[in-house]
Structure formats: structure tokens, C-alpha cells
Amino acid sequence: MLIFKRFLPFVRPYLTRLMLAGLLVSGVAAINLALVRLAGSLWDVVTVQHDADKMTQLISLFLGLVILQGLCSMGHSYLTAWVSQNVIAEFRKHLFAHLQTLTISFFSRRRTGELLSRLMSDVTVIQSLVTETPLDAVKQLVTFVGGITFLLLMNWRLCLLILVLLPLLVVISKLFGRRLKSLSTSIQDQTAALSTLAEEVISGIRIVKSFVQAPRERERFADQVDQTLRLTLSRAGIMAVFIPVISLMTFSSATAVLWYGGRQVIDGTVTPGDLFAFILFAGILIGPFSSAARVFTQIKEAQGATQRVFEILDAQPELYDRPGAQTLVSVDGHVRMEHVTFGYDPRHAVLTNLSFEAKPGELVALVGPTGAGKTTVINLLHRFYDPTDGRLIIDGTDFRDVRLESWYRQIALVPQETILFGGTILDNIRYGKMDADEATVWEASKAAHAHDFITTLPDGYRTVVGEKGVNLSGGQRQRIAIARAILKDPRILLLDEATSSLDTDSERLVQEALQRLMEGRTTFVVAHRLSTIQRADRILVLDKGKLVEEGTHAQLLERQGLYHYLYTIRLNEPAT
């Protein structure tokens, strides 16, 4: 019931059609019962009464009911499928939309393949349970109630022989159900692990081949498949026992009915037609019992999938808009970080008591050894995370008093690892401004010095980049990402090693473009290139999450501290 309760908002828009499907499926069940009773009467007419005219009438009625049943069956089958597919489509869209509201920390704790498995496979497992199972239950309920009613009216003693096994069926179902739920949950988890492994290997196939690890990955995948196979076979073994046991008990009841009813026919207390109809009714009643067993196993299987899906829906974003948070229409770009402490793991601080200021239009460079916390500062400035202690301020307003979306619209991020989406180059640049016309896209591309190489491609701006931009070089991907940021026309720029993939000539061109873009905008840049650092208005030197030095290039060199050491090392590195 919890499953149906949580799915009710998605089913509610389709309740009218679902109720109509329920009426049609009830009609199918009722007509089926009528046909059985009619078959008994027809048997007596043919074998006992020998009435040809009445036989013709009954056969005509029989044929009419069969046609009506077929029409009802077609109607409910289509409506059930229509409602089922629409409900699951809406639910899947809702789940995907909810995923996008969750913060970066949620995704950092989970693997992509696992989330994909929940979004696709687990939702499919739930699909039939939410819409098809209730209608099947209605059909079986009508069949059971109607069948029992007919049986009681025809011969209550024979009916009791069938009903005596019902409590035993419930006990057996409960015993098998516990194990089925446990196994089904384990199978769903194992399937998710298998999907995750496959996704990782396929996305990293270049590394797999380069390091000659294909045999190892095949072995890992085979181990996961074997584990899934063992669990599936265990469940199949239980099902192989469970369903036949239920069927055996119901057929045993039918056999008892045949023996006892046959004696009554011999004694003359029951007509052959009534016994024939009674046996058919008893056979029909096997359907609800078998269906109940099947539905019971489906519910147990779906419980595991439901638990995994609703675990995502129950997850709440760690970042949210405070009540009364203001919408930023524009910003000057005055950024302050005050006594900020932060750690991805609460037990380990990455940044400690960090404070600095960036005035509007300044270029601020973040410098330090690996692991100093430079990218973490970028993450906090973007507000992918909130500080554990301290606060960030934009134009005198605490970041947490600003609506997230409005803040994101004021900034542009060019990360070290360029992210491109499947589609064309035009689509990827337009990601910065979806309503931009092609002329505006070209201008942004020219500013990023990407236009020339794009126009040399066979399909130009409509060249498909491939998954994650695999069809382009690293430098080309980076320039497209920079063009995307230029098109957004932000007030604040966050550049995390934005020129790391460019050669010296390309970097010079892009730096010129960025220099024009940075005019009047506050820019934070993580860079190892000396040319970028030397132009900075302010250099923040980080070490082990602390600000150890701050100043201009010349000022920091004079102090001969950590910056002087890092500068000297890089100055002596061979040119690239």
C-alpha cells in the first residue's frame, strides 16, 4: 500500500481511464463466469434434454458473449498499457528532475551506473505493479467472488472443499515471500553494480586498452555476472517450488470436487451439466489463487526496486534557497570570503579559516601546490557547496541569502576537465545561451579562437562532437568550452586550469580573448601558466587549505616565500 500511496500523485491524472479499464476488465471476468454457467446449461440441453432449438439459442448467446468479451478485453488492454506507460513516463521524468535538484555532494557519493540502474531498470520493475497489478487484482476478485457465489448456489458442500485450502495458501505465500523479497533486493543491487562496472569500463575504454587491462575487466565483469546469475537462479529455484505447490493444492481441491461431484451425479442429486459447470468454475478459481501467488512475488520483487528508487526521491538537497532569498538581477562582482572552513568529509577540513577579498573587475589567481585547496575554493565560489564555518559575501550579501539559480546565472565556469554533451558543436556552445542566434555563436567562437578550426570541419558548426567530445582534440574541446562561457556573458568568471589543454600558440590566442572578456568582470583563475599569474591583480597562495601569502606577482617575489619557490620551479621547467 505504501508503494501505491506514493505513486498516487502520478496515477491521479489517469484515474478516469484507469477506472474505465477496471470496468472493462470486470466485464471480461463477469462474462467469463457467465460463459461457464452457460456451458453447463448447454451440456444438459445436448446430453439430457436433446433440445435442438434451445441449443441453437444458447450457442447464439454464447457467441454474442464471446464477441462482447473480446471487445472488452481489447479496450482494457489498450487503456491499461496507455495508462501504465504514461504513469511511468511521468514518474521517470519526475525522478530525473529531482536528481538535478540534488547537490554535487550527492553525486560524489554515488556511481553513475548505479543511478542509471535506478532511473531505468528499477522504475521498469515497478511499472506493472503500479497499474497492471491492480487491474489484474480487480479481474481476479470479480472471478473469485462471482465463482464462489455460483458454487455456493449450485452446491455449498462442494464449494467448501475448494475453500478449505485457502488459509494454508496464505501461510505458504508468507513463508516464501520473505526469502523472495530478500533475493529480489539483492538482485537489484547486483544489477546496479553490473551496470556501473559496464559504464565505467566503456567510458574509460581508452585507458583500459592503453594499460592492457581488458582481461582484468573481462574477469571483473564475469564475476559480477556470475554473482547475478547465482542470485537469479536462487530466486528461480524458490519460484520453481512456490508456484507448483500453490497449483498442486488448488488442483487437489478440484480433484476432490470431481470425485465427490461424480458420486452425486451417479446418485441423481446433481445433473451432468451442473457438475460440468462446477468443475469449470473450480478450474477458473485456480486463476485467482495462482494470480495471487504471482502478484505476491511481484510485490516482493518490486519492494526492493521501490526502496532503491524512493531512496533517491527522499534525498534532500544540501543546498537550498532560504525563505526570503533574493534574486540577483546583476552584480558588481565584489566577493569576500570570511573565515571559511570546509571539508568534503566533515572529519577532514580541506580549507581552514580562509579569508580574502576580490574587488569588482579584479583578476584573482589561486596558486599553490597540489592538494592546497584551489579547486575547492572555486567550488565554494560557484556554490556547489556551502562552507562548514564562515561565509561568502557577494556585493555585501551572504551567498546563502541569494537564490541559487540567480547566482548561477551571474557566473561562468570553465573547468579543468572539459565537459561537452553529445550533439553538435553549435548545441554545445549554445549551452551558454540557448536562445542565441548563429551569428552571436560565431562571435563567441571567434573570441575564443575556435571559429577557424570549426569551419574547417566537414560539417562545420553542425559537426557531432561524440560522447564527451571524443571526436575533438583536448585543445578544441577547451576552446569550445571557453566559447560557451563567453556566450553566457557572465559578471564573474571561474577558470579552473582553463588553458591547461592548449599549446603555447593556442593559449596566447585564448588568453587574448579572455583578457577582453575579463574587462570589468571579477575573475578567479586556477593556473600554472606564469603568463596568467603575472597579469593577476591579486595572487592568493594556498598551502594545505590555508592562505599563506597574498599580493601581486612582484610583491610575492620580494618576500621569497612559497610563491617564490613555486615560481622558481616553474621558471626552470622546459617550455611546452
Secondary structure, DSSP 8 states (H G I E B T S, - for coil): -HHHHHHHHHHGGGHHHHHHHHHHHHHHHHHHHHHHHHHHHHHHIIIII--HHHHHHHHHHHHHHHHHHHHHHHHHHHHHHHHHHHHHHHHHHHHHHHHHHS-HHHHHTS-HHHHHHIIIIIHHHHHHHHHHHHHHHHHHHHHHHHHHHHHHHH-HHHHHHHHTTHHHHHHHHHHHHHHHHHHHHHHHHHHHHHHHHHHHHHHTHHHHHHTT-HHHHHHHHHHHHHHHHHHHHHHHHHHHHHHHHHHHHHHHHHHHHHHHHHHHHHHTSS-HHHHHHHHHHHHHHHHHHHHHHHHHHHHHHHHHHHHHHHHHHH---SS---TT-B--S-----EEEEEEEE-SBTTB-SEEEEEEEE-TT-EEEEE-STTSSHHHHHHHHHTSS--SEEEEEETTEEGGGB-HHHHHTTEEEE-SS----SSBHHHHHHTT-TT--HHHHHHHHHHTT-HHHHHHSTTGGG-B--GGGTTS-HHHHHHHHHHHHHHH--SEEEEESTTTTS-HHHHHHHHHHHHHHHTTSEEEEE---HHHHHT-SEEEEEETTEEEEEE-HHHHHHHTSHHHHHHHHHHTS---
